[in-house]
Amino acid sequence: MPLIVFIFILSLLIVVHEWGHFITARKCGVKVEQFALGFGPKLFGWVYDGTEFCLCAIPLGGFVKMAGDERDKCSGSSDEYFAKSAGKRALIILMGPVVNLILAYVCFWFVFMIGYVDMDLSSQKVPPVVGEILEHSPAQQAGLKMGDRILSINGQPIEHWSQLQDLISNSTANRLSLTLERSKHEISVSITPEESNQQDIFGRMHKKRLIGVKQVPIKDAKDIVITRYGFFGSFIKAGEELANITIKTYEALYEMAIGARSPKEAMGIIGMFFVIKFALTIGFSFVLHIVGIISASLAIFNLLPVIPLDGGHLFLIGLEKIRGKALSLKTDQFISKAGFTMIIMLALFVFYSDFERIGLIDKIREVIHV
């Protein structure tokens, strides 16, 4: 099921993006020869109103083939892409990312209207009360009992369960001093956390410090904070969310470019699958929010000034407008080949990072080492 949902979401985002190019091209009088979902061998297709719509074998993208969109193959017909003004060509290119941003906005709007689980606020309502103690755990050895309320760790007050988890997992001291409330009396215990392998959303194991306690189960729905903003409130909140994601994404790209952040943080299609898989365990609202984030990210990435991305084509159109004429065909082809090579290298790097993120690279190294 997660794979089916992921393919559906990815296909939706691609179709929406390419539809932006398609409908704008048609409105500008450009003939669209082909609208394809995926790459590689064509599985099937049909022709409608002069355009072939087809599904290809590799569902990792899509494209819109317009008449005369290669300068060296233009026939001079008025319905060709390069027969149109620079402004119309720029609009055709721009509308792909624009509709992805619109889709992201609509997703956020619905999320804030139907309501979402506010993780921060919900965690602050589950009190740090021990609900279960694991057998042979540090907590059992230290004498903790069910119903104990943990007041502080090493003198730092504990107000909610997530704060307790963070303090234990991030601790470095060999022993921790816990202050507990038991039967209205305060007692102090010393405890040594143990390291345990915990699985993240990508299926990779990480060592984490634990003491072997679980929280009291949430039995009352009121302990879960559902945040809603109403129709008009969500309209404003969605815009704020989209602006926030856009700013943070460009900040992250800039930090990667100057070396302040590792490029390995960039997530590719494999990483997206695991994020969607995790989102499905939370609920529809969370999935919709992730779809909005991915749609916005797709638009932002496509606006980077690198051929063959939309931003690269917009950059060349801008140069054409400034110079009063297009670059020479030879220069244009050189830039296209260089940009395409750069994108392929970037794609390979992101795939490598995703494989490393899910632990596949470590497994390959182990096999090679053996």
C-alpha positions as CSV (number, residue, x, y, z in Angstrom):
1,M,0.0,0.0,0.0
2,P,2.7,2.6,0.8
3,L,4.3,2.0,-2.6
4,I,1.0,2.4,-4.4
5,V,0.2,5.6,-2.5
6,F,3.7,6.9,-3.2
7,I,3.5,6.2,-6.9
8,F,0.1,7.9,-7.0
9,I,1.4,11.0,-5.2
10,L,4.5,11.2,-7.4
11,S,2.5,10.8,-10.5
12,L,0.1,13.5,-9.4
13,L,2.9,16.0,-8.7
14,I,4.4,15.3,-12.1
15,V,1.2,15.5,-14.0
16,V,0.3,18.8,-12.3
17,H,3.7,20.2,-13.2
18,E,3.6,19.2,-16.8
19,W,-0.1,20.3,-17.1
20,G,1.1,23.8,-16.2
21,H,3.4,23.7,-19.2
22,F,0.8,22.0,-21.4
23,I,-2.2,24.3,-20.8
24,T,-0.1,27.5,-21.0
25,A,1.5,26.3,-24.3
26,R,-1.9,25.7,-25.7
27,K,-3.2,29.0,-24.6
28,C,-0.2,30.7,-26.2
29,G,-0.9,29.0,-29.5
30,V,1.9,26.4,-29.3
31,K,1.1,22.9,-30.6
32,V,1.8,20.2,-28.0
33,E,2.8,17.0,-29.7
34,Q,3.2,14.8,-26.7
35,F,2.3,14.8,-23.0
36,A,4.2,12.0,-21.2
37,L,4.2,10.6,-17.7
38,G,7.5,8.9,-17.1
39,F,10.5,8.3,-19.3
40,G,11.8,5.4,-21.4
41,P,9.8,2.9,-23.5
42,K,6.1,3.9,-24.0
43,L,3.7,1.5,-22.4
44,F,0.5,2.9,-24.0
45,G,-1.0,6.1,-25.2
46,W,-3.8,7.8,-27.0
47,V,-4.2,10.9,-29.2
48,Y,-6.7,13.6,-28.3
49,D,-7.0,17.0,-30.0
50,G,-3.7,16.7,-31.7
51,T,-1.7,15.7,-28.6
52,E,-0.4,12.2,-27.8
53,F,-0.9,11.4,-24.1
54,C,1.2,8.4,-23.0
55,L,2.5,6.5,-20.0
56,C,6.2,5.4,-20.1
57,A,8.0,2.6,-18.3
58,I,10.1,4.7,-15.8
59,P,7.7,6.8,-13.6
60,L,10.4,9.2,-12.4
61,G,9.3,12.3,-14.2
62,G,7.5,13.5,-17.3
63,F,7.7,15.9,-20.2
64,V,5.7,18.0,-22.6
65,K,7.0,17.8,-26.2
66,M,6.1,21.1,-28.0
67,A,6.4,21.7,-31.7
68,G,9.5,23.5,-32.6
69,D,11.1,23.4,-29.2
70,E,14.5,22.6,-30.7
71,R,16.0,25.6,-32.4
72,D,17.8,23.6,-35.1
73,K,14.7,21.7,-36.1
74,C,12.2,24.6,-36.4
75,S,10.3,24.8,-39.6
76,G,9.1,28.4,-39.2
77,S,5.5,27.5,-38.4
78,S,3.6,30.0,-36.2
79,D,2.5,27.2,-33.8
80,E,6.1,26.3,-32.8
81,Y,7.6,27.1,-29.5
82,F,10.5,29.2,-30.8
83,A,8.1,31.2,-33.0
84,K,6.7,32.8,-29.9
85,S,8.0,35.9,-28.1
86,A,10.4,35.6,-25.2
87,G,7.6,36.6,-22.9
88,K,5.3,33.8,-24.0
89,R,8.1,31.3,-23.9
90,A,9.0,32.4,-20.3
91,L,5.3,32.1,-19.3
92,I,5.1,28.6,-20.7
93,I,8.2,27.5,-18.7
94,L,7.3,29.3,-15.5
95,M,3.8,27.8,-15.2
96,G,5.1,24.4,-14.4
97,P,6.6,25.4,-11.1
98,V,3.8,27.9,-10.5
99,V,1.1,25.2,-10.5
100,N,3.2,23.1,-8.1
101,L,3.3,26.0,-5.8
102,I,-0.5,26.4,-6.2
103,L,-1.0,22.7,-5.4
104,A,1.2,23.1,-2.3
105,Y,-0.8,26.1,-1.2
106,V,-4.1,24.2,-1.6
107,C,-2.8,21.2,0.3
108,F,-1.7,23.4,3.2
109,W,-5.1,25.2,3.1
110,F,-6.9,21.9,3.5
111,V,-4.5,20.7,6.2
112,F,-5.2,23.8,8.4
113,M,-8.9,23.6,7.7
114,I,-9.5,19.9,8.5
115,G,-7.0,20.1,11.4
116,Y,-3.7,18.5,12.2
117,V,-2.2,16.9,15.2
118,D,0.1,19.5,16.9
119,M,2.9,17.2,18.0
120,D,4.6,19.9,20.2
121,L,1.4,20.8,22.0
122,S,0.3,17.2,22.3
123,S,3.6,16.1,23.8
124,Q,3.4,18.9,26.3
125,K,0.0,17.5,27.6
126,V,1.4,13.8,28.3
127,P,2.8,14.0,31.6
128,P,6.2,12.4,32.5
129,V,4.5,9.6,34.4
130,V,6.0,6.0,34.2
131,G,3.4,3.7,32.7
132,E,5.5,0.6,32.1
133,I,9.0,-0.6,33.1
134,L,10.8,-3.0,30.9
135,E,12.3,-6.2,32.3
136,H,16.0,-6.1,33.2
137,S,16.1,-2.4,32.2
138,P,18.2,0.3,34.0
139,A,14.9,1.7,35.3
140,Q,14.0,-1.6,37.0
141,Q,17.4,-2.0,38.4
142,A,17.2,1.6,39.9
143,G,13.9,0.8,41.6
144,L,11.5,2.9,39.5
145,K,7.9,1.9,39.8
146,M,4.8,2.4,37.6
147,G,3.1,5.7,38.5
148,D,6.3,7.5,39.4
149,R,6.3,11.0,38.1
150,I,9.8,12.1,37.0
151,L,10.3,15.7,38.2
152,S,13.9,16.4,37.1
153,I,17.0,14.9,35.6
154,N,20.3,16.2,36.9
155,G,18.5,19.1,38.4
156,Q,16.7,20.1,35.2
157,P,12.9,20.2,35.6
158,I,10.8,17.8,33.4
159,E,7.4,19.1,32.4
160,H,6.3,16.6,29.7
161,W,7.3,13.2,28.3
162,S,9.0,14.3,25.1
163,Q,11.3,16.5,27.2
164,L,12.2,13.5,29.3
165,Q,13.0,11.5,26.1
166,D,15.2,14.2,24.7
167,L,17.2,14.7,27.9
168,I,18.0,11.0,28.3
169,S,18.9,10.4,24.6
170,N,21.1,13.5,24.5
171,S,22.8,12.9,27.8
172,T,26.5,12.0,28.0
173,A,27.0,11.4,31.7
174,N,27.6,7.9,32.8
175,R,24.9,8.2,35.5
176,L,21.9,10.3,35.8
177,S,20.3,11.7,38.9
178,L,16.5,11.5,38.8
179,T,14.1,13.1,41.2
180,L,10.7,11.3,41.4
181,E,7.4,11.9,43.0
182,R,5.9,8.8,44.5
183,S,2.9,8.8,46.8
184,K,3.3,12.6,47.3
185,H,6.9,12.1,48.4
186,E,10.0,13.1,46.5
187,I,12.8,10.6,46.2
188,S,16.1,10.6,44.3
189,V,17.6,7.7,42.4
190,S,20.7,7.3,40.3
191,I,20.4,5.5,37.0
192,T,22.8,4.4,34.2
193,P,21.2,4.6,30.7
194,E,21.9,1.8,28.3
195,E,22.4,2.2,24.5
196,S,19.9,0.4,22.3
197,N,19.4,0.2,18.6
198,Q,16.4,2.2,17.4
199,Q,14.9,2.2,13.9
200,D,14.3,5.5,12.2
201,I,11.7,6.2,9.5
202,F,14.2,5.1,6.8
203,G,14.6,1.6,8.4
204,R,18.1,2.4,9.6
205,M,19.3,1.5,13.1
206,H,20.8,4.1,15.4
207,K,22.1,3.8,18.9
208,K,20.0,5.7,21.4
209,R,20.3,6.1,25.2
210,L,17.3,4.7,27.1
211,I,16.4,3.8,30.7
212,G,13.6,1.3,29.8
213,V,10.4,3.1,30.7
214,K,7.2,3.8,28.7
215,Q,4.7,6.6,29.2
216,V,1.1,6.2,30.5
217,P,-1.0,5.5,27.4
218,I,-3.2,8.3,26.2
219,K,-6.7,7.2,26.9
220,D,-8.5,10.4,26.4
221,A,-8.8,12.1,23.0
222,K,-8.6,15.5,24.7
223,D,-4.9,14.8,25.3
224,I,-4.3,15.0,21.6
225,V,-4.2,18.6,20.3
226,I,-5.9,19.1,17.0
227,T,-5.3,22.5,15.6
228,R,-7.7,24.1,13.1
229,Y,-7.8,27.7,11.7
230,G,-11.1,27.9,9.9
231,F,-11.7,28.7,6.2
232,F,-10.2,32.2,6.2
233,G,-7.6,31.6,8.9
234,S,-6.4,28.6,6.9
235,F,-6.1,30.8,3.8
236,I,-3.6,33.0,5.6
237,K,-1.9,30.2,7.4
238,A,-1.3,28.3,4.2
239,G,0.4,31.3,2.6
240,E,2.6,31.6,5.7
241,E,3.5,27.9,5.6
242,L,4.4,28.1,1.8
243,A,6.5,31.2,2.3
244,N,8.3,29.6,5.3
245,I,9.1,26.4,3.4
246,T,10.3,28.4,0.4
247,I,12.6,30.5,2.5
248,K,14.0,27.5,4.5
249,T,14.6,25.5,1.3
250,Y,16.6,28.3,-0.4
251,E,18.5,28.9,2.9
252,A,19.4,25.2,3.0
253,L,20.5,25.2,-0.7
254,Y,22.7,28.3,0.0
255,E,24.2,26.7,3.1
256,M,25.0,23.5,1.0
257,A,26.6,25.7,-1.7
258,I,28.9,27.4,0.8
259,G,29.7,24.2,2.7
260,A,27.8,25.2,5.9
261,R,25.5,22.2,5.5
262,S,26.2,18.7,4.2
263,P,24.7,18.1,0.7
264,K,23.9,14.6,1.9
265,E,20.9,16.2,3.7
266,A,19.3,16.5,0.3
267,M,16.6,13.9,-0.1
268,G,15.7,12.1,-3.3
269,I,12.9,9.9,-4.5
270,I,13.9,7.0,-2.2
271,G,13.9,9.2,0.8
272,M,10.6,10.6,-0.2
273,F,9.1,7.1,-0.3
274,F,10.1,6.5,3.3
275,V,8.7,9.9,4.4
276,I,5.4,9.1,2.8
277,K,5.4,5.6,4.3
278,F,5.9,7.2,7.8
279,A,3.2,9.9,7.1
280,L,0.7,7.2,6.4
281,T,1.0,5.9,9.9
282,I,0.1,9.3,11.3
283,G,-3.0,10.1,9.2
284,F,-4.4,11.8,6.1
285,S,-3.8,15.3,7.3
286,F,-0.1,14.6,7.8
287,V,0.2,12.9,4.4
288,L,-1.5,16.0,2.7
289,H,1.0,18.2,4.5
290,I,3.9,16.1,3.1
291,V,2.4,16.3,-0.4
292,G,2.4,20.1,-0.1
293,I,6.0,20.2,1.0
294,I,7.1,17.9,-1.8
295,S,5.1,19.9,-4.4
296,A,6.7,23.1,-3.2
297,S,10.1,21.6,-3.2
298,L,9.6,20.3,-6.7
299,A,8.8,23.9,-7.8
300,I,11.7,25.4,-6.0
301,F,14.2,22.9,-7.3
302,N,12.9,23.4,-10.9
303,L,13.5,27.1,-10.7
304,L,17.2,26.7,-10.1
305,P,19.1,28.4,-13.0
306,V,20.5,25.1,-14.5
307,I,19.6,23.5,-17.8
308,P,17.5,21.3,-18.3
309,L,15.5,22.6,-15.3
310,D,12.8,25.3,-15.9
311,G,15.0,27.9,-14.2
312,G,17.8,27.3,-16.6
313,H,15.5,27.9,-19.6
314,L,14.2,31.1,-17.9
315,F,17.7,32.2,-17.4
316,L,18.5,31.8,-21.1
317,I,15.3,33.6,-22.1
318,G,16.4,36.4,-19.7
319,L,19.8,36.6,-21.4
320,E,18.0,36.7,-24.8
321,K,15.9,39.6,-23.6
322,I,18.9,41.6,-22.3
323,R,21.0,40.9,-25.4
324,G,18.2,41.5,-27.8
325,K,19.0,38.1,-29.4
326,A,19.4,34.5,-28.5
327,L,22.7,32.9,-27.8
328,S,24.3,31.1,-30.8
329,L,23.1,27.6,-31.4
330,K,26.5,26.2,-30.6
331,T,26.7,28.0,-27.3
332,D,23.1,27.0,-26.5
333,Q,23.9,23.3,-27.1
334,F,27.1,23.5,-25.0
335,I,25.2,25.0,-22.1
336,S,22.5,22.4,-22.4
337,K,25.0,19.5,-22.4
338,A,26.9,20.9,-19.4
339,G,23.7,21.5,-17.5
340,F,22.4,18.0,-18.3
341,T,25.7,16.5,-17.1
342,M,25.5,18.4,-13.9
343,I,21.9,17.3,-13.2
344,I,22.8,13.6,-13.9
345,M,25.8,13.9,-11.4
346,L,23.5,15.6,-8.9
347,A,20.9,12.8,-9.3
348,L,23.5,10.1,-8.8
349,F,24.8,11.9,-5.7
350,V,21.2,12.2,-4.3
351,F,20.6,8.5,-5.0
352,Y,23.8,7.6,-3.2
353,S,22.8,9.8,-0.2
354,D,19.4,8.0,-0.1
355,F,21.0,4.6,-0.3
356,E,23.3,5.6,2.5
357,R,20.4,7.0,4.5
358,I,18.5,3.7,4.4
359,G,21.7,1.7,5.2
360,L,22.1,0.1,1.8
361,I,25.7,1.4,1.3
362,D,26.8,0.0,4.7
363,K,25.3,-3.4,3.7
364,I,27.2,-3.3,0.4
365,R,30.4,-2.5,2.2
366,E,29.9,-5.4,4.5
367,V,29.4,-7.8,1.6
368,I,32.5,-6.5,-0.2
369,H,34.5,-6.7,3.0
370,V,33.5,-10.3,3.5
